[in-house]
């Protein structure tokens, strides 16, 4: 398959919410409590909630910047590529990158709605959350039919409300919802509890994928206190092995065989050994640990229920035969620093070159369409969905890297993993 013939659908990108997202969607009581954008001293923009500025407008929204200025600190909208927060410019950035479809995780609320979970007035919190989901589905995704995969956030404080929200947004065409990779770290029951059963049941009924993004526990793995930031960045995707292990040994996947859980931004190269290890553990220990997979191996249950996702993973693609080929998905991660924008086709083709066309199509778009109830071809002719066709529409899009001044961490010298982890955690408390 030639590069221009690819059809790319990313199941992991991010939106920086625009300042007007709540306008016209709230009662007076909720509007008085709603987050809003304020210009801080020094010219930086921040969302403010309950009187406190949140640490960052766009968590790591660095697309289009010179790499020396990557970072997590708050910035202003005018120092950010417009495609981060403007849906019209986002489509242009998708076109120049040859990307047809995109699923976007939130920034303001935390990956699974932690911000609203922290609100003391849960009636207001629920109204804010539903307004957010409606904005995302109707305005962000609805502006360009066929280009976006809707993704909702759940009211974490009540599994019955979570179930109701899954059904509510499903009626609007949204069949993906976020959830924490480790809810216990948020002060909630763990994956081993039956507390979440109404939520799992609703997701099965509505054919809704549960997306567990790295960092959605508001904690990141740390090694030593003085380790450089590179240690955290190295471990970040593989960190989701903790979530995968909890899932496999919890009752969830066996109790709900139709449930689909995506390990978002987790990579796939580590999974073959993980599957080998859980099968070995089961074979050697289940008689005394009392685990029972009903005649299946743990690896078979994992491959039945879990959707896997990668940005850049040569080893994972090479060892794909250990995974369920119908559950492997590609990610772009725009506008974060791991993103392959604006050279995604060239990057992913390094690993896909030589694979059978059937497998390339599954990994790049067919699996996303099937597993996330997404049909772009109902809105856009297939011949207009390829890398070549989309890039032909974006000849005027400037992808030249820009600089806005001092490097984010330049004055701090070597930034430790703890420093970064604290900043990321504070963004989602």
ZAMARGU-4260 file (C-alpha; in steps of 0.2 Angstrom, whole numbers, plus 5000, padded with zeros to 4 digits):
<rodrens>
0) 5000/5000/5000 | 5006/5017/4996 | 5007/5031/5009 | 4994/5042/5000 | 4982/5028/5000
5) 4982/5026/5019 | 4966/5031/5029 | 4971/5036/5046 | 4959/5037/5061 | 4967/5042/5078
10) 4959/5036/5094 | 4969/5047/5105 | 4970/5066/5103 | 4966/5080/5115 | 4956/5096/5114
15) 4960/5112/5123 | 4943/5119/5128 | 4938/5136/5121 | 4933/5149/5133 | 4915/5149/5127
20) 4911/5131/5129 | 4898/5133/5143 | 4889/5148/5136 | 4870/5146/5134 | 4871/5128/5141
25) 4868/5131/5160 | 4855/5137/5173 | 4859/5153/5183 | 4865/5142/5198 | 4877/5132/5187
30) 4883/5147/5177 | 4888/5155/5193 | 4899/5140/5197 | 4905/5136/5180 | 4924/5137/5176
35) 4929/5152/5166 | 4945/5158/5157 | 4955/5173/5165 | 4971/5182/5160 | 4983/5180/5174
40) 4997/5192/5179 | 5011/5190/5166 | 4999/5187/5152 | 4995/5169/5154 | 4977/5162/5152
45) 4970/5150/5165 | 4953/5141/5168 | 4947/5147/5185 | 4935/5135/5195 | 4928/5139/5213
50) 4940/5154/5214 | 4956/5145/5210 | 4966/5145/5194 | 4969/5128/5187 | 4987/5125/5183
55) 4986/5124/5164 | 4975/5130/5150 | 4981/5116/5138 | 4991/5101/5146 | 5006/5100/5135
60) 4998/5107/5120 | 5014/5110/5110 | 5010/5106/5092 | 5019/5118/5081 | 5031/5124/5094
65) 5050/5122/5093 | 5054/5107/5104 | 5065/5118/5116 | 5048/5126/5122 | 5039/5110/5126
70) 5032/5109/5144 | 5017/5109/5155 | 5016/5126/5162 | 5001/5137/5158 | 5001/5147/5142
75) 4990/5159/5133 | 4978/5155/5119 | 4988/5167/5108 | 5004/5157/5111 | 4995/5140/5106
80) 4992/5133/5089 | 4974/5137/5085 | 4970/5119/5080 | 4971/5115/5099 | 4955/5124/5103
85) 4947/5130/5087 | 4938/5115/5078 | 4939/5123/5061 | 4958/5125/5063 | 4959/5107/5070
90) 4951/5100/5054 | 4964/5110/5044 | 4978/5102/5055 | 4970/5085/5053 | 4970/5087/5034
95) 4988/5093/5033 | 4993/5078/5043 | 4982/5066/5032 | 4971/5061/5047 | 4953/5058/5043
100) 4946/5055/5061 | 4950/5059/5078 | 4944/5055/5096 | 4948/5069/5108 | 4951/5068/5127
105) 4948/5083/5138 | 4960/5094/5146 | 4950/5106/5157 | 4941/5092/5167 | 4955/5079/5168
110) 4955/5064/5158 | 4940/5056/5166 | 4931/5071/5173 | 4940/5073/5190 | 4937/5092/5190
115) 4918/5089/5192 | 4920/5075/5204 | 4929/5088/5216 | 4914/5100/5216 | 4905/5100/5232
120) 4888/5103/5225 | 4884/5087/5215 | 4869/5094/5207 | 4879/5108/5199 | 4893/5096/5195
125) 4881/5085/5185 | 4874/5100/5176 | 4892/5106/5172 | 4897/5088/5166 | 4882/5086/5155
130) 4885/5103/5147 | 4903/5098/5144 | 4897/5082/5135 | 4884/5091/5125 | 4897/5104/5119
135) 4909/5090/5115 | 4896/5080/5105 | 4886/5094/5097 | 4899/5108/5094 | 4916/5100/5094
140) 4911/5084/5085 | 4895/5089/5077 | 4904/5104/5067 | 4911/5092/5054 | 4901/5076/5053
145) 4912/5061/5050 | 4928/5068/5056 | 4927/5066/5075 | 4923/5051/5087 | 4913/5058/5102
150) 4920/5054/5119 | 4910/5058/5135 | 4916/5060/5153 | 4906/5052/5167 | 4900/5058/5184
155) 4912/5048/5194 | 4904/5050/5211 | 4889/5039/5207 | 4889/5024/5196 | 4870/5025/5193
160) 4872/5042/5186 | 4887/5036/5176 | 4875/5023/5168 | 4862/5036/5165 | 4875/5047/5156
165) 4881/5033/5146 | 4864/5030/5139 | 4860/5048/5137 | 4875/5052/5126 | 4873/5035/5117
170) 4856/5042/5111 | 4866/5057/5104 | 4878/5045/5094 | 4892/5044/5107 | 4899/5027/5111
175) 4915/5030/5120 | 4917/5036/5138 | 4932/5040/5149 | 4936/5031/5165 | 4951/5031/5177
180) 4965/5018/5175 | 4965/5017/5194 | 4950/5024/5203 | 4956/5020/5220 | 4970/5034/5218
185) 4955/5046/5216 | 4948/5040/5233 | 4935/5029/5224 | 4932/5010/5225 | 4945/5000/5215
190) 4942/4990/5199 | 4941/4974/5211 | 4925/4981/5218 | 4907/4978/5212 | 4904/4996/5215
195) 4905/5000/5196 | 4894/4986/5190 | 4879/4998/5184 | 4892/5008/5174 | 4899/4992/5166
200) 4882/4985/5162 | 4877/5002/5154 | 4892/5002/5143 | 4889/4984/5137 | 4870/4988/5134
205) 4875/5004/5124 | 4890/4996/5115 | 4901/5010/5123 | 4920/5008/5124 | 4928/5013/5141
210) 4944/5022/5138 | 4957/5022/5152 | 4970/5035/5148 | 4987/5035/5155 | 4988/5048/5169
215) 4969/5046/5172 | 4972/5041/5190 | 4980/5059/5193 | 4996/5050/5197 | 5011/5045/5187
220) 5024/5032/5191 | 5040/5038/5199 | 5057/5030/5202 | 5068/5040/5214 | 5065/5058/5220
225) 5079/5065/5210 | 5077/5056/5194 | 5077/5067/5178 | 5060/5070/5169 | 5066/5057/5156
230) 5062/5043/5168 | 5044/5048/5169 | 5042/5051/5150 | 5050/5034/5147 | 5039/5024/5159
235) 5023/5034/5155 | 5015/5023/5142 | 5021/5007/5150 | 5014/5013/5166 | 4997/5007/5160
240) 5003/4989/5163 | 4997/4992/5181 | 4979/4995/5175 | 4980/4980/5163 | 4985/4969/5178
245) 4971/4975/5189 | 4959/4972/5175 | 4964/4955/5171 | 4964/4949/5189 | 4948/4958/5194
250) 4931/4951/5190 | 4927/4964/5178 | 4932/4956/5161 | 4925/4939/5166 | 4909/4946/5173
255) 4906/4957/5157 | 4913/4947/5142 | 4905/4960/5130 | 4913/4975/5139 | 4927/4984/5128
260) 4940/4993/5137 | 4954/5004/5128 | 4971/5006/5136 | 4973/5024/5128 | 4990/5030/5124
265) 4998/5014/5132 | 5007/5007/5118 | 5008/4988/5113 | 5026/4983/5113 | 5025/4977/5131
270) 5009/4967/5129 | 5016/4950/5122 | 5027/4947/5137 | 5013/4953/5149 | 5001/4940/5141
275) 5014/4927/5143 | 5017/4931/5161 | 4998/4931/5166 | 4996/4914/5158 | 5011/4908/5167
280) 5005/4915/5184 | 4988/4907/5181 | 4995/4890/5177 | 5006/4890/5192 | 4996/4898/5205
285) 4977/4898/5202 | 4974/4882/5212 | 4979/4892/5228 | 4974/4910/5223 | 4957/4903/5218
290) 4956/4912/5201 | 4945/4904/5189 | 4944/4909/5170 | 4931/4896/5166 | 4942/4886/5154
295) 4950/4901/5146 | 4968/4908/5148 | 4970/4925/5155 | 4978/4931/5139 | 4962/4925/5129
300) 4951/4936/5140 | 4962/4951/5138 | 4962/4949/5119 | 4943/4947/5119 | 4939/4962/5130
305) 4954/4975/5129 | 4957/4987/5115 | 4975/4992/5112 | 4982/5008/5106 | 4999/5014/5100
310) 5007/5030/5094 | 5025/5024/5089 | 5028/5006/5092 | 5039/4996/5080 | 5041/4981/5091
315) 5022/4981/5095 | 5018/4980/5076 | 5031/4967/5073 | 5024/4956/5087 | 5006/4960/5083
320) 5002/4941/5081 | 5002/4939/5100 | 4987/4952/5101 | 4970/4953/5094 | 4973/4961/5077
325) 4955/4967/5077 | 4958/4977/5093 | 4974/4986/5088 | 4972/5005/5085 | 4983/5019/5079
330) 4985/5036/5089 | 4992/5053/5084 | 4991/5062/5101 | 4989/5079/5094 | 4993/5092/5101
335) 5004/5084/5114 | 5023/5082/5114 | 5023/5064/5109 | 5012/5068/5094 | 5018/5063/5076
340) 5009/5078/5069 | 5012/5084/5055 | 5021/5069/5048 | 5010/5055/5055 | 5008/5045/5038
345) 5027/5045/5036 | 5030/5040/5054 | 5017/5026/5055 | 5021/5019/5037 | 5039/5015/5043
350) 5031/5001/5054 | 5016/4996/5042 | 5026/4995/5026 | 5026/4977/5021 | 5011/4972/5031
355) 4996/4964/5021 | 4984/4978/5016 | 4970/4970/5026 | 4980/4972/5042 | 4985/4990/5038
360) 4967/4995/5035 | 4962/4987/5052 | 4975/4996/5062 | 4974/5013/5053 | 4955/5014/5053
365) 4944/4999/5051 | 4946/4994/5069 | 4942/5011/5075 | 4926/5011/5065 | 4920/4994/5071
370) 4925/4996/5089 | 4919/5014/5092 | 4903/5014/5081 | 4911/5027/5069 | 4906/5028/5051
375) 4915/5042/5042 | 4910/5035/5025 | 4892/5039/5029 | 4897/5057/5027 | 4912/5058/5016
380) 4916/5048/5000 | 4929/5035/5004 | 4940/5042/4990 | 4941/5059/4999 | 4947/5051/5015
385) 4964/5046/5011 | 4980/5054/5016 | 4983/5060/4998 | 4965/5067/4997 | 4965/5076/5013
390) 4983/5084/5011 | 4977/5090/4994 | 4964/5101/5004 | 4977/5108/5015 | 4990/5116/5004
395) 4989/5132/5013 | 4991/5126/5030 | 5008/5132/5038 | 5017/5119/5048 | 5033/5129/5051
400) 5038/5127/5069 | 5037/5143/5079 | 5045/5150/5095 | 5037/5162/5108 | 5053/5165/5118
405) 5061/5156/5133 | 5061/5137/5134 | 5049/5131/5147 | 5061/5123/5159 | 5077/5132/5154
410) 5079/5142/5170 | 5076/5126/5181 | 5090/5116/5174 | 5087/5097/5175 | 5069/5095/5179
415) 5065/5079/5190 | 5051/5067/5187 | 5044/5072/5204 | 5042/5090/5198 | 5033/5085/5182
420) 5022/5072/5191 | 5017/5085/5204 | 5012/5097/5190 | 5002/5084/5180 | 4993/5078/5196
425) 4989/5096/5201 | 4981/5098/5184 | 4968/5084/5188 | 4964/5086/5206
</rodrens>
